[in-house]
Amino acid sequence: MKVARDRKSSVLASNAVHHRVDSLTGIVTLLAILGANFLSNAAWLDPVGGLLISLLVIKAGFTNTLSALYELADRSIDEEVRSSVKKQVTKSLGGWRRGMKWN
């Protein structure tokens, strides 16, 4: 995820989330299977494990969808770009208010 943030790549971020969800679902599956095999009367672990996996996948999908929608709406611009634009707009509006031309 660090590389995705450094390169500002939504594709790398999405791939990192996918990899993280794959790892977490594998761990949940392993724990549910081991628990069901070693604990008596633990048949309830299978549906609980399935629910946890479903929640992980839904959360990852929602996060990726929201990020893609923000990117489409140009809402996810960097703070550096945002502050630069704000500075230039403030500078331009300040000059306009004093009767100067737009810079």
DSSP file (Angstrom, degrees, kcal/mol; ACC not computed):
  #  RESIDUE AA STRUCTURE BP1 BP2  ACC     N-H-->O    O-->H-N    N-H-->O    O-->H-N    TCO  KAPPA ALPHA  PHI   PSI    X-CA   Y-CA   Z-CA
    1    1 A M     >        0   0    0      0, 0.0     4,-2.2     0, 0.0     5,-0.2   0.000 360.0 360.0 360.0 -31.9    0.0    0.0    0.0
    2    2 A K  H  >  +     0   0    0      1,-0.2     4,-2.7     2,-0.2     5,-0.2   0.914 360.0  48.9 -62.3 -42.9    2.9    2.3    0.7
    3    3 A V  H  > S+     0   0    0      1,-0.2     4,-2.5     2,-0.2    -1,-0.2   0.896 109.3  53.2 -64.2 -39.6    4.2    2.0   -2.9
    4    4 A A  H  >>S+     0   0    0      1,-0.2     5,-2.2     2,-0.2     4,-0.7   0.904 112.0  44.8 -62.9 -40.9    0.6    2.7   -4.2
    5    5 A R  H  <5S+     0   0    0     -4,-2.2     3,-0.3     3,-0.2    -2,-0.2   0.907 112.8  51.1 -69.0 -41.2    0.5    5.9   -2.1
    6    6 A D  H  <5S+     0   0    0     -4,-2.7    -2,-0.2     1,-0.2    -1,-0.2   0.899 119.2  36.2 -62.4 -40.5    4.0    6.9   -3.1
    7    7 A R  H  <5S-     0   0    0     -4,-2.5    -1,-0.2    -5,-0.2    -2,-0.2   0.501 104.3-130.8 -90.4  -4.5    3.2    6.5   -6.8
    8    8 A K  T  <5 +     0   0    0     -4,-0.7     2,-0.6    -3,-0.3    -3,-0.2   0.919  51.6 156.7  54.4  48.2   -0.4    7.7   -6.4
    9    9 A S     >< -     0   0    0     -5,-2.2     4,-1.8    -6,-0.2    -1,-0.2  -0.914  35.8-168.8-111.6 116.2   -1.7    4.7   -8.3
   10   10 A S  H  > S+     0   0    0     -2,-0.6     4,-2.3     2,-0.2     5,-0.2   0.803  91.2  57.5 -70.1 -28.2   -5.3    3.6   -7.7
   11   11 A V  H  > S+     0   0    0      2,-0.2     4,-2.2     1,-0.2    -1,-0.2   0.922 108.1  45.2 -68.0 -43.9   -4.5    0.4   -9.6
   12   12 A L  H  > S+     0   0    0      2,-0.2     4,-2.3     1,-0.2    -2,-0.2   0.887 112.9  51.8 -66.2 -37.9   -1.7   -0.6   -7.2
   13   13 A A  H  X S+     0   0    0     -4,-1.8     4,-2.3     2,-0.2    -2,-0.2   0.918 110.2  48.4 -64.0 -43.3   -3.9    0.4   -4.2
   14   14 A S  H  X S+     0   0    0     -4,-2.3     4,-2.4     1,-0.2    -2,-0.2   0.904 111.7  49.5 -63.3 -41.5   -6.7   -1.8   -5.5
   15   15 A N  H  X S+     0   0    0     -4,-2.2     4,-2.3     2,-0.2    -1,-0.2   0.875 109.8  51.7 -65.6 -37.0   -4.3   -4.7   -6.0
   16   16 A A  H  X S+     0   0    0     -4,-2.3     4,-2.4     2,-0.2    -2,-0.2   0.903 110.3  48.3 -66.0 -41.1   -2.9   -4.3   -2.5
   17   17 A V  H  X S+     0   0    0     -4,-2.3     4,-2.7     2,-0.2     5,-0.2   0.914 110.8  51.6 -64.6 -42.4   -6.4   -4.4   -1.0
   18   18 A H  H  X S+     0   0    0     -4,-2.4     4,-2.4     1,-0.2    -2,-0.2   0.927 111.2  47.2 -59.1 -46.1   -7.2   -7.5   -3.1
   19   19 A H  H  X S+     0   0    0     -4,-2.3     4,-2.2     1,-0.2    -1,-0.2   0.907 112.0  50.4 -63.5 -41.7   -4.0   -9.2   -1.8
   20   20 A R  H  X S+     0   0    0     -4,-2.4     4,-2.5     2,-0.2    -2,-0.2   0.911 111.3  47.8 -63.7 -42.8   -4.8   -8.2    1.8
   21   21 A V  H  X S+     0   0    0     -4,-2.7     4,-2.7     2,-0.2     5,-0.2   0.899 109.8  53.2 -66.1 -40.1   -8.4   -9.5    1.6
   22   22 A D  H  X S+     0   0    0     -4,-2.4     4,-1.8    -5,-0.2    -1,-0.2   0.920 111.2  46.6 -59.3 -43.4   -7.1  -12.8    0.0
   23   23 A S  H  X S+     0   0    0     -4,-2.2     4,-2.0     2,-0.2    -2,-0.2   0.934 113.7  47.3 -64.8 -46.2   -4.7  -13.2    3.0
   24   24 A L  H  X S+     0   0    0     -4,-2.5     4,-2.5     1,-0.2    -2,-0.2   0.887 110.9  50.7 -65.3 -39.5   -7.3  -12.4    5.6
   25   25 A T  H  X S+     0   0    0     -4,-2.7     4,-2.4     1,-0.2    -1,-0.2   0.875 108.9  52.7 -67.2 -34.7   -9.9  -14.7    4.1
   26   26 A G  H  X S+     0   0    0     -4,-1.8     4,-2.4    -5,-0.2    -2,-0.2   0.902 110.4  47.6 -64.0 -40.6   -7.3  -17.5    4.0
   27   27 A I  H  X S+     0   0    0     -4,-2.0     4,-2.5     2,-0.2    -2,-0.2   0.926 112.6  48.2 -66.3 -44.8   -6.6  -17.0    7.7
   28   28 A V  H  X S+     0   0    0     -4,-2.5     4,-2.4     2,-0.2    -2,-0.2   0.915 112.6  49.4 -62.2 -42.1  -10.3  -16.9    8.6
   29   29 A T  H  X S+     0   0    0     -4,-2.4     4,-2.5     2,-0.2     5,-0.2   0.928 110.9  49.4 -62.2 -45.7  -10.9  -20.1    6.6
   30   30 A L  H  X S+     0   0    0     -4,-2.4     4,-2.7     1,-0.2     5,-0.2   0.927 112.4  47.4 -60.5 -45.6   -8.0  -21.9    8.3
   31   31 A L  H  X S+     0   0    0     -4,-2.5     4,-2.6     1,-0.2    -1,-0.2   0.895 112.1  49.8 -64.1 -40.1   -9.1  -20.9   11.8
   32   32 A A  H  X S+     0   0    0     -4,-2.4     4,-2.3    -5,-0.2    -2,-0.2   0.920 113.8  45.2 -65.4 -43.0  -12.7  -22.0   11.0
   33   33 A I  H  X S+     0   0    0     -4,-2.5     4,-1.8     2,-0.2    -2,-0.2   0.933 115.6  46.0 -66.9 -45.8  -11.6  -25.4    9.7
   34   34 A L  H  X S+     0   0    0     -4,-2.7     4,-2.4    -5,-0.2     5,-0.3   0.923 113.9  49.2 -63.5 -42.9   -9.2  -26.0   12.5
   35   35 A G  H  X S+     0   0    0     -4,-2.6     4,-2.2    -5,-0.2    -1,-0.2   0.906 110.8  49.5 -62.6 -41.8  -11.7  -24.9   15.1
   36   36 A A  H  < S+     0   0    0     -4,-2.3     6,-0.3    -5,-0.2    -1,-0.2   0.824 115.2  45.0 -67.5 -30.9  -14.4  -27.2   13.6
   37   37 A N  H  < S+     0   0    0     -4,-1.8    -2,-0.2    -5,-0.2    -1,-0.2   0.841 121.7  34.1 -81.5 -33.9  -12.1  -30.2   13.6
   38   38 A F  H  < S+     0   0    0     -4,-2.4     2,-0.4    -5,-0.2    -2,-0.2   0.710 108.2  67.5 -98.0 -22.0  -10.6  -29.8   17.0
   39   39 A L  S >< S-     0   0    0     -4,-2.2     3,-0.8    -5,-0.3     2,-0.3  -0.810  79.7-126.9-100.8 139.9  -13.5  -28.4   19.0
   40   40 A S  T 3  S+     0   0    0     -2,-0.4    -3,-0.1     1,-0.2    -2,-0.1  -0.608  91.5  12.3 -82.9 146.9  -16.5  -30.5   19.7
   41   41 A N  T 3  S+     0   0    0     -2,-0.3     3,-0.3     1,-0.1    -1,-0.2   0.862  86.7 130.0  56.5  40.1  -19.9  -29.0   18.8
   42   42 A A    X   +     0   0    0     -3,-0.8     3,-1.7    -6,-0.3     4,-0.3  -0.075  18.5 121.7-111.9  32.9  -18.2  -26.2   16.8
   43   43 A A  T >   +     0   0    0      1,-0.3     3,-0.9     2,-0.2    -1,-0.2   0.720  65.1  71.3 -65.9 -19.3  -20.3  -26.6   13.7
   44   44 A W  T 3> S+     0   0    0     -3,-0.3     4,-1.7     1,-0.2    -1,-0.3   0.655  80.1  76.0 -70.8 -15.2  -21.3  -23.0   14.1
   45   45 A L  H <> S+     0   0    0     -3,-1.7     4,-2.9     1,-0.2    -1,-0.2   0.839  86.5  60.8 -66.4 -32.1  -17.7  -21.9   13.2
   46   46 A D  H <> S+     0   0    0     -3,-0.9     4,-2.3    -4,-0.3    -1,-0.2   0.954 108.5  39.8 -63.1 -51.6  -18.4  -22.6    9.5
   47   47 A P  H  > S+     0   0    0      0, 0.0     4,-2.3     0, 0.0    -1,-0.2   0.876 116.5  51.7 -66.6 -33.8  -21.2  -20.1    9.1
   48   48 A V  H  X S+     0   0    0     -4,-1.7     4,-2.5     2,-0.2    -2,-0.2   0.924 110.6  48.2 -66.2 -42.9  -19.4  -17.5   11.3
   49   49 A G  H  X S+     0   0    0     -4,-2.9     4,-2.5     1,-0.2    -1,-0.2   0.909 111.4  50.5 -61.4 -42.5  -16.3  -17.9    9.2
   50   50 A G  H  X S+     0   0    0     -4,-2.3     4,-2.4    -5,-0.2    -2,-0.2   0.883 110.1  50.4 -62.8 -38.5  -18.3  -17.5    6.0
   51   51 A L  H  X S+     0   0    0     -4,-2.3     4,-2.5     2,-0.2    -2,-0.2   0.919 110.4  49.1 -65.1 -43.8  -19.9  -14.3    7.5
   52   52 A L  H  X S+     0   0    0     -4,-2.5     4,-2.3     2,-0.2    -2,-0.2   0.914 112.1  48.4 -61.8 -42.9  -16.6  -12.9    8.4
   53   53 A I  H  X S+     0   0    0     -4,-2.5     4,-2.4     2,-0.2    -1,-0.2   0.917 110.9  51.1 -63.3 -42.7  -15.2  -13.6    4.9
   54   54 A S  H  X S+     0   0    0     -4,-2.4     4,-2.6     1,-0.2    -2,-0.2   0.911 110.0  49.6 -61.2 -42.2  -18.3  -12.0    3.3
   55   55 A L  H  X S+     0   0    0     -4,-2.5     4,-2.5     2,-0.2    -1,-0.2   0.892 110.0  50.9 -64.6 -39.5  -17.9   -8.9    5.4
   56   56 A L  H  X S+     0   0    0     -4,-2.3     4,-2.3     2,-0.2    -2,-0.2   0.925 113.1  45.2 -62.6 -44.2  -14.2   -8.6    4.5
   57   57 A V  H  X S+     0   0    0     -4,-2.4     4,-2.5     2,-0.2    -2,-0.2   0.908 113.6  49.3 -67.3 -41.9  -15.0   -8.9    0.8
   58   58 A I  H  X S+     0   0    0     -4,-2.6     4,-2.7     2,-0.2     5,-0.2   0.920 111.8  48.9 -63.3 -43.8  -18.0   -6.4    1.0
   59   59 A K  H  X S+     0   0    0     -4,-2.5     4,-2.6     2,-0.2    -2,-0.2   0.929 112.8  47.3 -62.5 -45.2  -15.8   -3.9    2.9
   60   60 A A  H  X S+     0   0    0     -4,-2.3     4,-2.5     1,-0.2    -2,-0.2   0.911 113.6  48.2 -63.1 -42.5  -13.0   -4.2    0.3
   61   61 A G  H  X S+     0   0    0     -4,-2.5     4,-2.5     2,-0.2    -2,-0.2   0.906 112.5  48.4 -64.5 -41.7  -15.4   -3.8   -2.6
   62   62 A F  H  X S+     0   0    0     -4,-2.7     4,-2.7     2,-0.2     5,-0.2   0.917 112.0  49.4 -64.3 -43.4  -17.1   -0.8   -1.0
   63   63 A T  H  X S+     0   0    0     -4,-2.6     4,-2.4     2,-0.2    -2,-0.2   0.927 113.6  45.6 -62.4 -45.4  -13.8    0.9   -0.3
   64   64 A N  H  X S+     0   0    0     -4,-2.5     4,-2.3     2,-0.2    -1,-0.2   0.899 113.8  49.3 -65.3 -40.2  -12.6    0.3   -3.9
   65   65 A T  H  X S+     0   0    0     -4,-2.5     4,-2.5     2,-0.2    -2,-0.2   0.930 112.0  48.0 -64.6 -45.0  -15.9    1.4   -5.4
   66   66 A L  H  X S+     0   0    0     -4,-2.7     4,-2.4     1,-0.2    -2,-0.2   0.905 111.7  50.2 -62.5 -42.5  -15.9    4.6   -3.3
   67   67 A S  H  X S+     0   0    0     -4,-2.4     4,-2.2    -5,-0.2    -1,-0.2   0.905 111.1  48.9 -62.5 -42.0  -12.3    5.3   -4.2
   68   68 A A  H  X S+     0   0    0     -4,-2.3     4,-2.3     2,-0.2    -2,-0.2   0.898 111.2  49.7 -65.9 -40.1  -13.1    4.9   -7.9
   69   69 A L  H  X S+     0   0    0     -4,-2.5     4,-2.0     2,-0.2    -2,-0.2   0.902 110.4  50.2 -65.8 -40.1  -16.1    7.2   -7.6
   70   70 A Y  H  <>S+     0   0    0     -4,-2.4     5,-2.9     1,-0.2     6,-0.9   0.898 110.8  50.1 -62.5 -39.7  -14.0    9.8   -5.9
   71   71 A E  H ><5S+     0   0    0     -4,-2.2     3,-1.1     1,-0.2    -2,-0.2   0.904 110.1  49.6 -66.0 -40.3  -11.4    9.6   -8.6
   72   72 A L  H 3<5S+     0   0    0     -4,-2.3    -1,-0.2     1,-0.3    -2,-0.2   0.857 113.3  46.6 -64.7 -34.4  -14.1    9.9  -11.3
   73   73 A A  T 3<5S-     0   0    0     -4,-2.0    -1,-0.3    -5,-0.2    -2,-0.2   0.360 111.4-122.0 -88.7   5.9  -15.5   13.0   -9.5
   74   74 A D  T < 5S+     0   0    0     -3,-1.1     3,-0.4    -4,-0.2    -3,-0.2   0.797  77.2 125.2  56.3  31.1  -12.0   14.5   -9.1
   75   75 A R      < +     0   0    0     -5,-2.9     2,-0.2     1,-0.2    -4,-0.2   0.690  56.8  67.5 -87.9 -20.3  -12.6   14.5   -5.3
   76   76 A S        +     0   0    0     -6,-0.9    -1,-0.2    -9,-0.1    -5,-0.1  -0.124  67.7 143.3 -97.1  38.5   -9.5   12.6   -4.5
   77   77 A I        -     0   0    0     -3,-0.4    -6,-0.0    -2,-0.2    -7,-0.0  -0.397  58.0 -92.3 -75.1 157.8   -6.9   15.1   -5.5
   78   78 A D     >  -     0   0    0      1,-0.1     4,-2.4    -2,-0.1     5,-0.1  -0.276  24.8-123.1 -68.5 153.7   -3.7   15.4   -3.4
   79   79 A E  H  > S+     0   0    0      1,-0.2     4,-2.7     2,-0.2     5,-0.2   0.841 112.8  57.7 -65.0 -33.4   -3.5   17.9   -0.6
   80   80 A E  H  > S+     0   0    0      2,-0.2     4,-1.9     1,-0.2    -1,-0.2   0.925 109.5  43.1 -62.7 -45.3   -0.4   19.4   -2.3
   81   81 A V  H  > S+     0   0    0      2,-0.2     4,-2.5     1,-0.2     5,-0.2   0.909 113.4  52.8 -66.8 -42.2   -2.4   20.1   -5.5
   82   82 A R  H  X S+     0   0    0     -4,-2.4     4,-2.5     1,-0.2    -2,-0.2   0.919 110.8  46.0 -60.0 -45.8   -5.4   21.4   -3.5
   83   83 A S  H  X S+     0   0    0     -4,-2.7     4,-2.4     2,-0.2    -1,-0.2   0.872 111.8  52.1 -68.1 -35.5   -3.3   23.8   -1.4
   84   84 A S  H  X S+     0   0    0     -4,-1.9     4,-2.2    -5,-0.2    -2,-0.2   0.924 112.1  45.4 -64.7 -44.1   -1.5   25.1   -4.6
   85   85 A V  H  X S+     0   0    0     -4,-2.5     4,-2.6     2,-0.2     5,-0.2   0.918 113.1  50.5 -64.7 -43.2   -4.9   25.7   -6.3
   86   86 A K  H  X S+     0   0    0     -4,-2.5     4,-2.5    -5,-0.2    -2,-0.2   0.904 110.2  50.3 -61.8 -41.5   -6.3   27.4   -3.2
   87   87 A K  H  X S+     0   0    0     -4,-2.4     4,-2.3     2,-0.2    -1,-0.2   0.917 112.6  46.1 -62.4 -44.6   -3.2   29.7   -3.0
   88   88 A Q  H  X S+     0   0    0     -4,-2.2     4,-2.6     2,-0.2    -2,-0.2   0.890 113.1  49.1 -68.6 -38.7   -3.5   30.7   -6.6
   89   89 A V  H  X S+     0   0    0     -4,-2.6     4,-3.0     2,-0.2     5,-0.3   0.922 112.2  48.5 -65.7 -43.4   -7.2   31.4   -6.5
   90   90 A T  H  X S+     0   0    0     -4,-2.5     4,-2.2    -5,-0.2    -2,-0.2   0.912 112.5  48.9 -62.1 -42.4   -6.8   33.4   -3.3
   91   91 A K  H  X S+     0   0    0     -4,-2.3     4,-1.9    -5,-0.2    -2,-0.2   0.924 114.2  45.6 -62.3 -45.3   -4.0   35.4   -5.0
   92   92 A S  H  X S+     0   0    0     -4,-2.6     4,-2.0     1,-0.2    -2,-0.2   0.913 114.1  47.1 -66.9 -43.4   -6.0   36.0   -8.1
   93   93 A L  H  X S+     0   0    0     -4,-3.0     4,-2.2     1,-0.2    -1,-0.2   0.850 109.1  55.6 -68.3 -32.9   -9.2   37.0   -6.2
   94   94 A G  H  X S+     0   0    0     -4,-2.2     4,-1.0    -5,-0.3    -1,-0.2   0.912 110.4  44.9 -63.9 -42.4   -7.1   39.3   -3.9
   95   95 A G  H  <>S+     0   0    0     -4,-1.9     5,-2.6     1,-0.2    -2,-0.2   0.858 111.9  53.0 -68.4 -35.7   -5.8   41.1   -7.0
   96   96 A W  H ><5S+     0   0    0     -4,-2.0     3,-1.5     1,-0.2    -2,-0.2   0.885 105.3  54.1 -66.9 -39.3   -9.3   41.2   -8.6
   97   97 A R  H 3<5S+     0   0    0     -4,-2.2    -1,-0.2     1,-0.3    -2,-0.2   0.797 104.9  54.4 -66.9 -28.2  -10.8   42.8   -5.5
   98   98 A R  T 3<5S-     0   0    0     -4,-1.0    -1,-0.3    -5,-0.1    -2,-0.2   0.330 125.6-100.6 -87.5   8.4   -8.2   45.6   -5.6
   99   99 A G  T < 5S+     0   0    0     -3,-1.5    -3,-0.2     1,-0.3     2,-0.1   0.604  80.9 132.2  86.5  11.7   -9.2   46.4   -9.1
  100  100 A M      < -     0   0    0     -5,-2.6    -1,-0.3    -6,-0.2     3,-0.1  -0.477  62.4 -94.4 -90.8 165.8   -6.2   44.6  -10.8
  101  101 A K        -     0   0    0     -2,-0.1     2,-0.2     1,-0.1    -1,-0.1  -0.352  49.4 -89.7 -71.4 158.8   -6.4   42.2  -13.7
  102  102 A W              0   0    0      1,-0.1    -1,-0.1    -6,-0.1   -10,-0.1  -0.528 360.0 360.0 -67.7 134.2   -6.7   38.5  -13.1
  103  103 A N              0   0    0     -2,-0.2    -1,-0.1   -15,-0.1   -11,-0.1   0.424 360.0 360.0 -94.0 360.0   -3.2   37.0  -12.9
